[in-house]
């Protein structure tokens, strides 16, 4: 275990949907390996499926983002309020998560289906009325989760236009480190102002209920409410938008699987799980720090060492037979770790599933002749993004 390898490159243009070849090579050598990061640190990299679930599900690995050994994936400073929930350990993590869980139960999110369907139909009505060509990202994939989150947090009217403008800045992964840091700071300012407005005039929305039920009772500080709202805005917005666009492109590249979905819409729920497994957009990795000596995959990870779990690599592990093949009827597709695993797995995963199922089913049904309007090789995939995506998807029908 003395050898330290270079941290693998991100996805490559030659095969934009597959994890980089370096991860398959690492899995064959050892599912747990030392790697050298951009900042000179040498954390352990976990590339195997079972090893990933072990680390993510073991309380001996900390998610505390303030730990000096926590792997750093970005070269800009992230505002302190951002992503706090995912960077906490229990019991504080569990305490705050419990306050949110009730808003994202399967029952609650299933009840949102009519609202999501209405938004999807409205977006497609406009897209069809304007006629081809269109940009699937700007005209459909991005505004859908934006409007859903807006409904959840009670952002409407002129405030929604401002929210969309700021969100686009945060999601511009072609921006420089300084521009990205400024955009995140702008989002923090926006959410702080939104919380202040809800405090003065609460409505019937998730953010207002957090303020009334948790902040005003002393369960959460105003800063924690801002942090929680940021998690809901950022984590559930960009990721879903990217998945809608990438899933559509991937299905267009696999006409046999697309034909199966059109012939049997009942496959859509399972197909969404397979798409999540196959694409796995959180491409940079998930960070942890060992708080005591732990053996994973036959490798001892000493206390105080950083660990990176690469989710795309885990989802292409041999646990999934012929993992490189897209199969919308794959029997164990739902066993993927695209949403993470353990106590920190994605809070909004049930809502993401609902949005993806409705968006893809309706898009394929209403636009049976949908196709790319530029060569596949010219699509601007976001190879350098922490969360993988595609900047534009010109389509026609």
C-alpha positions in Angstrom: 0.0 0.0 0.0 3.1 2.3 -0.3 2.4 3.2 -3.9 0.5 6.4 -4.4 -1.3 6.8 -7.8 -2.5 10.0 -9.5 -6.1 10.8 -8.9 -7.9 9.6 -12.1 -9.0 12.1 -14.7 -12.7 12.9 -15.1 -14.8 11.6 -18.0 -13.4 11.9 -21.5 -15.0 12.9 -24.8 -14.3 9.5 -26.3 -16.9 8.0 -24.0 -18.8 10.7 -22.1 -21.2 8.5 -20.2 -18.7 6.0 -18.8 -16.6 6.5 -15.7 -13.0 7.3 -16.7 -11.0 4.1 -17.6 -8.7 4.8 -14.7 -11.4 3.7 -12.2 -11.9 0.3 -13.8 -8.2 -0.2 -13.7 -8.1 0.7 -10.1 -11.0 -1.7 -9.2 -9.0 -4.5 -10.8 -5.9 -3.7 -8.8 -7.6 -3.0 -5.5 -10.9 -1.4 -4.5 -9.1 0.8 -2.0 -6.0 2.7 -3.2 -3.9 5.8 -2.1 -4.1 8.6 -4.6 -2.5 12.1 -4.9 -4.9 15.0 -5.2 -4.5 18.4 -6.9 -3.5 20.0 -3.5 -0.8 17.4 -2.7 -2.9 15.4 -0.2 -3.0 11.6 -0.5 -6.4 10.3 0.6 -7.6 6.7 0.1 -9.8 6.3 -3.0 -12.7 3.7 -2.9 -13.8 2.4 -6.3 -15.6 -0.8 -5.5 -19.4 -1.2 -4.9 -19.3 -3.1 -1.6 -16.4 -1.1 -0.3 -18.3 2.1 -1.1 -21.4 1.0 0.9 -19.1 -0.1 3.8 -17.6 3.3 4.1 -20.8 5.3 3.6 -22.7 3.2 6.1 -20.0 3.1 8.8 -20.2 5.7 11.6 -16.4 5.4 12.0 -16.1 7.5 8.9 -16.9 11.2 9.5 -18.6 13.6 7.1 -17.5 16.6 9.1 -16.4 19.1 6.5 -14.3 21.1 8.9 -11.9 18.2 9.4 -8.4 19.1 8.1 -8.1 15.7 6.4 -11.4 16.0 4.5 -10.6 15.7 0.7 -11.0 18.9 -1.2 -12.4 18.7 -4.7 -12.8 22.4 -5.6 -10.2 25.1 -5.8 -12.5 28.0 -4.6 -13.7 28.8 -1.2 -17.3 27.6 -0.6 -19.4 29.9 1.7 -19.6 28.5 5.2 -23.4 28.2 5.0 -23.3 26.0 1.9 -24.0 22.2 2.1 -23.7 22.1 5.9 -26.2 19.3 6.3 -24.1 16.9 4.3 -21.0 17.9 6.2 -22.3 17.1 9.7 -22.1 14.0 11.8 -24.7 12.6 14.1 -26.3 13.5 16.5 -26.5 17.1 15.0 -27.0 15.8 11.5 -29.8 13.5 12.6 -31.5 16.2 14.6 -31.7 18.6 11.6 -32.4 15.9 9.0 -35.5 14.8 11.1 -36.9 18.3 10.7 -36.8 17.9 6.9 -37.6 14.2 6.5 -41.4 14.8 6.9 -41.4 17.0 3.9 -39.8 14.4 1.6 -41.6 11.2 2.6 -42.7 8.9 -0.2 -46.3 9.7 0.6 -45.7 13.5 0.3 -43.6 13.3 -2.9 -46.1 11.0 -4.5 -48.8 13.6 -3.7 -46.7 16.1 -5.7 -47.1 14.1 -8.9 -50.1 16.2 -10.2 -48.1 19.5 -9.6 -45.0 18.1 -11.3 -47.1 16.8 -14.3 -48.7 20.2 -14.7 -45.3 21.9 -14.8 -44.0 19.4 -17.3 -47.0 19.7 -19.5 -46.8 23.5 -19.4 -43.1 23.5 -20.4 -43.7 21.1 -23.2 -46.8 23.1 -24.4 -44.5 26.1 -24.7 -41.7 24.2 -26.3 -44.0 22.6 -28.9 -45.8 25.9 -29.6 -42.6 27.7 -30.4 -41.5 24.8 -32.6 -38.2 23.2 -33.3 -35.3 23.6 -32.8 -35.1 24.0 -29.0 -32.5 23.6 -26.3 -33.6 20.8 -24.0 -31.6 22.2 -21.1 -32.7 25.8 -21.2 -36.3 25.1 -22.3 -37.1 22.0 -20.2 -34.5 20.3 -18.0 -33.5 23.4 -16.1 -36.8 25.1 -15.5 -38.6 22.0 -14.4 -36.7 21.4 -11.0 -36.4 25.2 -10.7 -40.2 25.6 -10.7 -40.7 22.5 -8.4 -38.2 23.9 -5.8 -39.9 27.3 -6.2 -43.2 25.7 -5.3 -41.7 23.9 -2.3 -40.0 27.0 -0.9 -42.7 29.4 -1.7 -40.7 31.4 -4.3 -43.1 33.1 -6.8 -43.7 36.3 -8.7 -40.8 38.6 -9.3 -38.8 36.7 -6.7 -38.9 33.6 -8.8 -37.3 35.4 -11.8 -34.5 36.5 -9.5 -34.1 33.0 -8.1 -33.8 31.6 -11.6 -31.2 34.2 -12.6 -29.0 33.4 -9.5 -29.5 29.7 -9.9 -28.1 29.8 -13.5 -25.0 31.6 -12.2 -24.4 28.9 -9.6 -24.9 26.2 -12.2 -22.4 27.8 -14.7 -19.6 25.3 -14.4 -17.7 27.0 -17.3 -17.1 29.9 -14.9 -13.8 30.6 -13.2 -13.2 29.7 -9.6 -13.6 33.3 -8.6 -16.9 33.6 -10.6 -18.2 30.4 -9.0 -17.3 31.6 -5.5 -19.1 34.9 -6.2 -22.1 33.1 -7.5 -22.4 30.9 -4.4 -22.0 34.0 -2.3 -24.9 35.6 -4.2 -27.0 32.6 -3.6 -26.3 32.8 0.2 -27.4 36.5 0.1 -30.5 35.6 -1.9 -31.6 32.9 0.5 -30.8 35.0 3.6 -33.2 37.7 2.2 -35.8 35.1 1.3 -35.7 33.7 4.9 -36.1 37.2 6.2 -39.2 37.8 4.0 -40.7 34.4 5.2 -40.1 35.4 8.8 -42.1 38.6 8.3 -44.8 36.9 6.2 -44.8 33.1 6.4 -46.8 31.1 3.8 -47.8 27.5 3.3 -44.4 26.2 2.1 -41.5 24.2 3.4 -39.3 27.2 4.2 -42.0 29.0 6.1 -42.8 25.9 8.2 -39.1 25.5 9.0 -39.0 29.1 10.3 -42.2 28.9 12.2 -41.8 25.4 13.6 -38.1 25.2 14.1 -36.4 28.6 14.1 -39.0 30.5 16.1 -39.1 27.7 18.7 -35.3 27.8 19.1 -34.7 24.4 17.4 -32.7 26.0 14.6 -30.7 29.2 14.4 -31.4 31.6 11.5 -28.0 30.6 10.0 -29.1 26.9 10.1 -32.3 27.7 8.3 -30.3 29.5 5.6 -28.0 26.5 5.3 -30.9 24.1 5.1 -32.6 26.2 2.4 -29.4 26.2 0.4 -29.2 22.4 0.5 -32.7 22.2 -0.8 -32.1 24.8 -3.5 -28.7 23.5 -4.8 -28.7 19.8 -4.2 -32.2 19.2 -5.6 -32.0 21.6 -8.5 -28.8 21.2 -10.5 -28.6 17.4 -10.1 -32.2 16.8 -11.4 -31.8 19.2 -14.3 -28.5 17.5 -15.3 -30.1 14.0 -15.1 -33.1 14.9 -17.2 -30.8 16.2 -20.0 -28.3 13.5 -19.8 -30.9 10.7 -19.6 -32.6 12.0 -22.7 -29.4 12.1 -24.7 -28.4 8.6 -23.4 -31.7 7.1 -24.5 -31.4 8.7 -27.9 -28.0 7.0 -28.2 -29.7 3.7 -27.3 -32.7 3.4 -29.6 -33.3 -0.2 -28.6 -33.8 0.8 -25.0 -35.8 3.9 -26.0 -38.1 1.7 -28.1 -38.7 -0.6 -25.1 -39.7 2.4 -23.0 -42.1 3.7 -25.6 -43.7 0.2 -26.0 -44.0 -0.3 -22.3 -44.2 2.9 -20.2 -44.5 0.7 -17.1 -40.8 0.2 -17.3 -40.1 3.9 -16.6 -39.6 3.7 -12.9 -37.0 0.9 -13.3 -35.5 2.7 -16.2 -34.9 5.8 -14.1 -33.0 3.7 -11.6 -30.9 2.3 -14.4 -30.2 5.7 -15.7 -29.2 6.9 -12.3 -26.8 4.0 -12.0 -25.4 4.3 -15.5 -24.8 8.1 -15.4 -24.2 8.8 -11.7 -23.6 12.5 -12.0 -21.8 13.1 -8.7 -18.5 12.4 -10.5 -15.8 13.9 -8.2 -16.5 11.7 -5.3 -17.9 11.8 -1.7 -15.5 12.7 1.1 -15.1 11.1 4.5 -12.4 11.0 7.2 -11.7 7.9 9.3 -12.1 8.6 13.0 -10.5 5.3 14.0 -8.6 2.5 12.3 -10.9 0.7 9.9 -10.2 -2.1 7.5 -12.0 -1.8 4.1 -11.5 -4.2 1.2 -8.5 -5.8 3.0 -6.8 -2.4 3.4 -6.3 -0.7 6.7 -7.4 2.9 6.7 -5.7 4.6 9.7 -7.6 7.1 11.9 -7.3 10.7 10.7 -7.0 9.7 7.0 -9.2 11.2 4.3 -11.3 8.9 2.0 -12.9 9.5 -1.3 -15.8 7.3 -2.4 -16.3 7.4 -6.2 -19.9 6.7 -6.8 -19.8 6.3 -10.7 -17.1 3.7 -10.3 -19.1 1.8 -7.6 -22.1 1.8 -9.9 -20.1 0.2 -12.7 -18.7 -2.5 -10.4 -19.2 -6.2 -11.3 -22.0 -6.2 -8.7 -24.1 -5.1 -11.7 -23.7 -7.7 -14.5 -22.4 -6.2 -17.7 -22.4 -2.8 -16.0 -21.3 -1.1 -19.2 -24.6 -2.1 -20.9 -27.7 0.1 -20.5 -30.6 -2.1 -19.6 -33.9 -0.4 -18.6 -35.2 -3.7 -17.2 -32.1 -4.5 -15.1 -33.3 -6.5 -12.1 -31.0 -4.9 -9.4 -30.8 -1.4 -10.9 -32.3 0.1 -7.7 -29.3 -1.1 -5.7 -27.2 1.7 -7.1 -25.5 4.2 -4.9 -26.2 7.3 -7.1 -27.9 8.9 -4.1 -25.2 7.8 -1.7 -25.8 5.3 1.1 -26.3 5.3 4.8 -27.5 8.2 7.0 -26.3 10.9 4.6 -28.0 9.6 1.4 -29.8 12.2 -0.6 -32.8 13.6 1.3 -34.7 14.5 -1.9 -34.2 11.3 -3.8 -37.9 10.4 -3.8 -38.8 13.8 -5.3 -36.0 13.4 -7.9 -37.4 10.1 -8.9 -40.9 11.6 -9.4 -39.5 14.4 -11.5 -37.4 12.1 -13.6 -40.2 9.6 -14.2 -42.7 12.2 -15.2 -40.3 14.3 -17.3 -39.0 11.4 -19.3 -42.3 9.6 -19.8 -44.1 12.8 -20.9 -41.2 14.0 -23.2 -41.0 10.6 -25.0 -44.7 10.3 -25.3 -45.4 13.9 -26.6 -42.3 14.1 -28.9 -42.0 10.6 -30.5 -39.7 12.0 -33.2 -37.4 13.8 -30.8 -33.7 13.8 -32.0 -30.5 15.7 -31.6 -30.2 18.8 -33.8 -26.4 18.7 -33.8 -23.9 15.8 -34.1 -23.5 13.9 -30.8 -19.8 14.7 -30.7 -20.5 18.5 -30.6 -22.6 18.3 -27.4 -20.9 20.5 -24.7 -20.6 18.0 -21.8 -19.5 19.5 -18.5 -16.4 17.3 -18.0 -14.9 19.5 -15.3 -18.1 19.9 -13.2 -18.4 18.3 -9.8 -21.8 17.2 -10.9 -21.7 15.9 -14.4 -24.0 17.5 -17.0 -24.3 19.0 -20.4 -24.6 22.7 -21.1 -26.8 22.6 -24.1 -28.8 19.9 -25.9 -30.2 21.3 -29.2 -33.1 19.1 -30.3 -35.6 18.9 -33.1 -38.7 16.7 -33.9 
